[in-house]
Amino acid sequence: MARKELVDASQVMGDDASSEALRKQLERIHRAESVISAVLRIGVLLSLTVVVVGVVVSFVGKPGTYLHSNAINKALLTRSSNYPHSLPAVFSGLSHFQGEAIIVFGLIILLATPILRVLVSAVIFALQRDRYFVPVTVFVFLVLVTSFLLGKAGG
């Protein structure tokens, strides 16, 4: 039932026990939506922050090279650029505070945000004992994770 329909139903029922149960259900739905919204907001803001830090580190770490060199700018757009192309390379670059690795890590956070949102939804549905949406959401989560594990970027 949609939230508007639940609100309308609670107004019709009055202040009896079923109305109180309906209000509690509406509160649980609102809390779940708030948690999911927070996961998405925090993930996007964290990703943006990490990418901006990576850009700043890239420009500060190599004074003038990114701003004034066409050869370096062209190299950044090719597959042989300094950007790491695997998770071990990203984590190695992070340990050496390389701007390119920080940027890629920010993009990984951005990609992981909707996957985390699906996982959080599954947990919320499990806590609500929703027998229909738990398996559906877990299936969607597994499809997302499998696609990332089996997928391959590039050619």
Secondary structure as the mmCIF struct_conf table of DSSP 4:
data_model
#
loop_
_struct_conf.conf_type_id
_struct_conf.id
_struct_conf.beg_label_comp_id
_struct_conf.beg_label_asym_id
_struct_conf.beg_label_seq_id
_struct_conf.end_label_comp_id
_struct_conf.end_label_asym_id
_struct_conf.end_label_seq_id
HELX_RH_AL_P HELX_RH_AL_P1 ARG A 3 MET A 13
BEND BEND1 ASP A 15 ASP A 16
HELX_RH_AL_P HELX_RH_AL_P2 ALA A 17 GLY A 61
BEND BEND2 LYS A 62 LYS A 62
TURN_TY1_P TURN_TY1_P1 PRO A 63 GLY A 64
HELX_RH_AL_P HELX_RH_AL_P3 THR A 65 HIS A 68
HELX_RH_AL_P HELX_RH_AL_P4 ASN A 70 LEU A 76
TURN_TY1_P TURN_TY1_P2 LEU A 77 LEU A 77
BEND BEND3 THR A 78 THR A 78
TURN_TY1_P TURN_TY1_P3 ARG A 79 SER A 80
BEND BEND4 SER A 81 TYR A 83
BEND BEND5 SER A 86 SER A 86
HELX_RH_AL_P HELX_RH_AL_P5 LEU A 87 SER A 95
TURN_TY1_P TURN_TY1_P4 HIS A 96 PHE A 97
HELX_RH_AL_P HELX_RH_AL_P6 GLY A 99 LEU A 127
TURN_TY1_P TURN_TY1_P5 GLN A 128 ARG A 129
TURN_TY1_P TURN_TY1_P6 ARG A 131 TYR A 132
HELX_RH_AL_P HELX_RH_AL_P7 PHE A 133 LEU A 150
#
